Amino acid sequence: MLEVRDLKKYFSGIKAVDNVCIDVRKNEIVGLIGPNGAGKTTLFNAVTGFTPTTGGKVAFEGFDITALKAHEVARKGIIRTFQTPWGFPRMTLLENMLVFLKGTDAGFWSALMRSKKVNTITADTKDKIIRVLETLALDKKRHDWVQDLSAGELKLMEIARALMAEPKIFLMDEPAAGINPAMQGTLIQLIRDLRMEGGTFLVVDHNLKFICDICDRIYVMSDGRLLCEGPPDRVVCDKSVIECYIGNN
Amino acid sequence: MTGLSIFLIGVLSLGAIYAILCLALNLEAGIDGLWDLGLVSFFGVGAYTYTLLTCEPAGAGQHYLLGLGLPMWLGVLAAGAMGALIACLIGLPSLRLRKEYFLITTLAFAQVLQQIYANELWLTNGVAGIYGLPQPLKDYVSPSFHTYAIFTMLLIAVAVAYFLVQRLTLSPFGRRLKALRENENLAMTAGINPFSYHLCSYAAAGFLSGIAGSFYVWYNTLVVPGQFSANITFFVWTAVIIGGLGNNRGALLGGFLFMLINDLLRFLQVSSEMALVLTSLKTSLIGMILILILRLKPTGLCGERKEIIDL
């Protein structure tokens, strides 16, 4: 589904991502781990069109998306979250979710000529929004301005927002960071449920337990390069991975 | 009809024209986050378009293009259309720039347009301008009620402008503009193309400002390049900030309030020397009021409100 081939991203001689190849197949949960500065977020930025690549190719469902801009990548069905949660601060949580709602007619002329449809949220969508808000325990915050939410709530809101877009693939950058352990369990269950419904995930996180709990395969990056790849039980026992995380002493 | 009421209606008529400009600025800056310092470009283009299309051909000693004598309503629509067109032409290169660069570029374009009005004699009659332009309804309403009639028409125009801008603001389109204002990169991850949305809001602001320009001709019965200096843009910004950036009601309130503050100083019973001093201090006084409002109510008199959506 998502193919990254020999991807390079250099910043004036610094090889942030160097010849990285990654495959994510449909309905798979793939993890991407590595120490700080390994190049995971840069890889995300390159895949989602936030930063131009130095070389290599990114293909999604057979289409070359290497040169696409961020909004064009998003329209292909790739939705990402961010390491530091982002929101639209002076908009309510619900408004934040509705910005991402799939199938919204947000054209200028539709707004001006407003047929009833334009501002109407269908019953199905309402049910979906309520279900997501309840699952993520954000129900009581729906009318709060996002600038008033805590860091943990922002992380959950990012996930709620991504769900509104009904993406073909979720690219999650440290989704469990800042979320309390009880909610992490809910998040794991949510990701599993979404996979049952056909969802595909590429997840970056530092929390090895979280990654091992949900992922089918894990890629490990260090210094911009791929260190190893495989199922969680094999990767966590890999000598090079242990070395890169806790040193060789 | 007393002199005072005529004067007051005159001030409120100008307030109505400013209110339309404020709504336009609020759409592009308050909702969409475009820091436009060239709003007067569309205002001026609208005024000249209206004039050249509706006035009679140039007489002896005058030079200007067209003078087609078209009906006024057609002139008003053409003024709006030309405002939107100029917005698109200015927007094509400048909307790709970052905030600060966009701000400077729009200011520069406004200055260029003012120089064109002043120096292209064949087009606009240069600094002499075009005088004695007719007002609508002159033949249908008695002279004593004509000022009221114009004011009523302007109020209707303000109501229509408010209705349209409010409709845009509360729609999914408006929600996406707000998203772009708040965080453009994040908005892109929702599949929003910043350029096309910015261009739409910028052109809509151009349309409204162009129409306001044609109303300005009704009010003044003349057009001269000096009317379209950068001051207009700064006055409108001041009015919107006083009213509340991001709130259409605030923009309306700001437009009228600014004009009242600006012109009601004339009612102060002071000596002629003091009146002279007050006139020259008027802009400073408005600046002080702006600072005071920002100190006491940083979001303006009617700051942006939460949009409560019922599920």
Chai-1 contact restraints between the chains, C-beta under 6 A:
chainA,res_idxA,chainB,res_idxB,connection_type,confidence,min_distance_angstrom,max_distance_angstrom,comment,restraint_id
A,A70,B,M188,contact,1.0,0.0,6.0,A-B,restraint_1
A,H71,B,M188,contact,1.0,0.0,6.0,A-B,restraint_2
A,H71,B,G191,contact,1.0,0.0,6.0,A-B,restraint_3
A,H71,B,I192,contact,1.0,0.0,6.0,A-B,restraint_4
A,H71,B,N193,contact,1.0,0.0,6.0,A-B,restraint_5
A,A74,B,T189,contact,1.0,0.0,6.0,A-B,restraint_6
A,A74,B,G191,contact,1.0,0.0,6.0,A-B,restraint_7
A,R75,B,G191,contact,1.0,0.0,6.0,A-B,restraint_8
A,R80,B,T189,contact,1.0,0.0,6.0,A-B,restraint_9
A,W86,B,N183,contact,1.0,0.0,6.0,A-B,restraint_10
A,W86,B,L186,contact,1.0,0.0,6.0,A-B,restraint_11
A,F88,B,A179,contact,1.0,0.0,6.0,A-B,restraint_12
A,F88,B,E182,contact,1.0,0.0,6.0,A-B,restraint_13
A,F88,B,N183,contact,1.0,0.0,6.0,A-B,restraint_14
A,P89,B,E182,contact,1.0,0.0,6.0,A-B,restraint_15
A,M91,B,K178,contact,1.0,0.0,6.0,A-B,restraint_16
A,T92,B,K306,contact,1.0,0.0,6.0,A-B,restraint_17
A,L94,B,I309,contact,1.0,0.0,6.0,A-B,restraint_18
A,E95,B,R175,contact,1.0,0.0,6.0,A-B,restraint_19
A,E95,B,E307,contact,1.0,0.0,6.0,A-B,restraint_20
A,V99,B,R175,contact,1.0,0.0,6.0,A-B,restraint_21
A,V99,B,A179,contact,1.0,0.0,6.0,A-B,restraint_22
A,V99,B,A190,contact,1.0,0.0,6.0,A-B,restraint_23
A,F100,B,A190,contact,1.0,0.0,6.0,A-B,restraint_24
A,T104,B,P172,contact,1.0,0.0,6.0,A-B,restraint_25
A,A106,B,P172,contact,1.0,0.0,6.0,A-B,restraint_26
A,A106,B,F173,contact,1.0,0.0,6.0,A-B,restraint_27
A,A106,B,R176,contact,1.0,0.0,6.0,A-B,restraint_28
A,F108,B,F173,contact,1.0,0.0,6.0,A-B,restraint_29
A,F108,B,C200,contact,1.0,0.0,6.0,A-B,restraint_30
A,A111,B,L168,contact,1.0,0.0,6.0,A-B,restraint_31
A,A111,B,S171,contact,1.0,0.0,6.0,A-B,restraint_32
A,A111,B,F173,contact,1.0,0.0,6.0,A-B,restraint_33
A,V118,B,S171,contact,1.0,0.0,6.0,A-B,restraint_34
A,K126,B,L311,contact,1.0,0.0,6.0,A-B,restraint_35
A,H143,B,I308,contact,1.0,0.0,6.0,A-B,restraint_36
